[in-house]
């Protein structure tokens, strides 16, 4: 049980009794150079500013002989030659615990919402290694997003990582708000990296709402803050998600956005002397991205399903950041500016979007319905110009005729109001109705995350030899007569 003394005990335990110090010898833009202290890359330091009688946090980003290169978390205003630099002896760690739920924190893990200090239950390193590949559980279950176009035609698995690719003003943040409100994940962790200050309060109050915030943690590093804040905010958000995953939860990590994270790393790289490579991005940008993005996904304890928004420069899907992220993640959702201009929201370009695990988490009849709808959409898109100008004569092609007839119903199905709730059961039934396929009850129950109920009912009906694989429409493996069904400890929703 937490006591009023816990935070003081934690501070005493974290106190360093031996301190290494140095002094500032040069300030060049964002980069601060000091002679000493003895330190390591990533170590936190404090710079004392006598003229303002305050301390500024900084991090070691480079070493050159006895010269330590630092970058401040805050403003460098007031720093002068001779300012004392004190090493902490530790890397950035974030305080984690259930007290984070419903809170907004900054890039160092401190309270940002003026609701008082957060008493942590433990500390997690901000920069950590991804789970061992052999310890990752396979992805076999669907997670619900509450967005019809995604739940139907781009099904997402628990622990899958997808990118949301779009130019500015096409609806990335709005789509992420819809997912945050409607998902069946246990906990949301939302990283707002490099966002405009206005959008932060809009997202919390309008997109997330009071109910959504209760099961969410929001990490904020706005565009006006230093590149180090924007960079470390991303790592802190991932560490928070890892903590809740380690407690056995299904976590939804929403990261807005990767492009601004990459730009922050570029600014730091250029400041410490890295050569620019592709479109001015330094080599360290392409080194850090996989290290960050691979930390989400499944582990032996829980899952982190991640949506990473990518701001596509000039709507060019082959620009370096988009191309790199697309190669790392397990799928991509593309938002189309032409659809947004036609007030088609969410502006998901279904034919350009791919979920690499959709077939693994969808039932047999659902997959047939998805294939049929996608074929209709592809036929219409291929002949749209001819249809629009009236050059196509009905009856010339049976597939195109079917696509024209189905087009209005498909468009109505894909358009969804920002605050409209779309239950996955209703979504899949409506998807099947578009092409005359009846999605069976078993697949609907599994899609809702109630596969355990189906398995239990099957065992009662047919005995222990009836396995969960058969209940969900998969391959049947006969159980031995002596085997007993596994005890189910997960609380069904």
Residue, then its C-alpha position, 0 to 999 in steps of 0.5 A: x500500500x502506498x504511503x505519503x513517505x514513498x516518494x521520499x524513500x524513493x528519492x533517498x534510494x536514488x540519491x548519489x553520494x559521490x558526484x562528478x563535476x565539470x564546467x561549460x567551455x562552449x555553447x554552440x546553438x543547441x550543443x553545450x560542451x564541457x570539460x568533464x564530468x566523467x560520464x557515459x553516452x546517455x547519462x543525465x547531467x544538471x547544469x547550474x545557471x548562477x545568473x538565474x539560480x536554477x538547474x537545467x537537465x541535459x543529456x550526454x550525446x557525445x564524447x571527444x577526449x575530455x570534452x563532453x557534448x551535452x544537449x539540454x532538455x529545456x532552454x539554454x538561455x542563461x548558460x555561460x562559460x564556467x557553469x557547473x555541470x554535475x553528472x547523475x551517474x544514471x541514464x534516463x528512467x521513467x517512474x511507472x505504476x497504476x498511478x500513471x493512468x489518467x495522467x499526462x506526463x512530459x518527456x522525462x516522465x514527470x507530471x505535466x497536467x498540474x495534478x500533483x506528483x506521481x508516486x511510482x511503483x518501479x522505474x523502467x529505463x527509457x532506452x531498452x532492448x526489444x524482447x527476444x524474438x524467440x520469446x515473442x508469442x505468435x499473434x493469433x487474436x484480433x484486436x478491435x479498433x472501432x473503425x469499420x474500414x480497419x476492422x473489416x478490410x484491414x484486420x489487426x492482431x493483438x501485438x501487431x504494429x501498423x503505420x498510419x501514413x498521410x500528409x498534413x491535414x488528412x486526419x491522422x490524429x482524428x483516426x487515432x482518437x477514434x481508435x483510442x475511444x473505441x478499442x477493446x485494449x486494456x490500456x492506451x498509451x498515447x505519445x504526442x511527439x512534436x505536435x502543436x500545443x493546441x492539438x494536445x489539449x484538443x486531443x485530450x479533451x475532444x478526441x480522448x474525452x474523460x472516459x478515454x483518459x481514465x484508461x490512458x497515459x498521455x506523453x507530451x513533447x510539443x514542437x517548441x521543445x528541444x529535439x532531445x525532449x521530442x526524442x526522449x518523449x518517444x522512448x518514455x512512451x514506449x517504456x510506459x507501454x512496456x511496463x503495462x505489457x509486463x503486467x499481462x495487459x493488452x496495451x494500445x500504443x498510439x504514436x503521433x508521429x514518427x516523422x517528427x521523432x526522426x527530425x529530432x534525431x536528425x537535429x541532434x545528429x547534425x549538431x554533434x557532427x554527423x554527415x547528412x545522408x538521405x534528404x539530410x537525414x543522418x545515419x543515426x536516424x535509420x539506426x534508431x528507428x528499428x530499435x524504437x519500433x521493435x520494442x512494441x509487439x508481443x512478449x511472453x507476458x502481454x502485448x503492445x499493439x502499436x499504431x505509428x503515424x507517419x507524416x509523409x513529406x509531399x505525399x511521397x510514400x517513397x520518401x526516406x522515413x515512410x519507406x523505412x518505417x513501412x519496411x519495419x512494421x507489420x502493415x500500413x494504413x494509407x490516408x488519401x488526400x483526395x478522399x479527405x477533400x471529398x469529405x470521405x472520413x476516415x480517409x482510408x485508402x483501402x486498396x493501398x492499405x495492407x495488414x500483413x496479419x489480417x488473414x491470420x486473425x480473421x475467420x474463413x467466411x470473413x476472408x471470403x467477404x474481404x476478398x470479394x469487396x476488395x475485388x469490387x473496389x479494385x474493379x471500380x478504381x481501375x475503370x473509374x475514369x471511363x465510368x465518370x466520363x460515361x465512356x463505359x457501356x453497361x454490360x461490357x464487363x460483368x465484373x465492372x457492372x457488379x462493381x458499379x452496382x456495389x459502389x454506393x453501398x461500399x462507400x456508405x459502409x466505409x464512411x464513419x462519423x468521428x464519434x460513431x461507435x461501430x461494434x465489430x459484430x455489426x461491422x462484419x455482418x454488414x461487410x458480409x451483406x455487401x457481397x451476400x456472404x453470411x458471416x457465422x456466429x462463431x467468427x463473430x464471437x471470436x472477433x469480439x474477443x470471446x473465443x474462450x467462451x466458445x471453447x468452453x461451450x464446445x467442451x461442455x457440448x462435445x467433451x475435452x477432446x474438442x479443442x479451441x482450434x476446432x471451436x474457432x474454425x482452425x485445425x483440429x488436434x485430438x486431445x488424449x483421453x487423460x488430458x484436461x482442458x486448460x484452466x482459463x484465467x483471463x477475464x472475458x470482456 
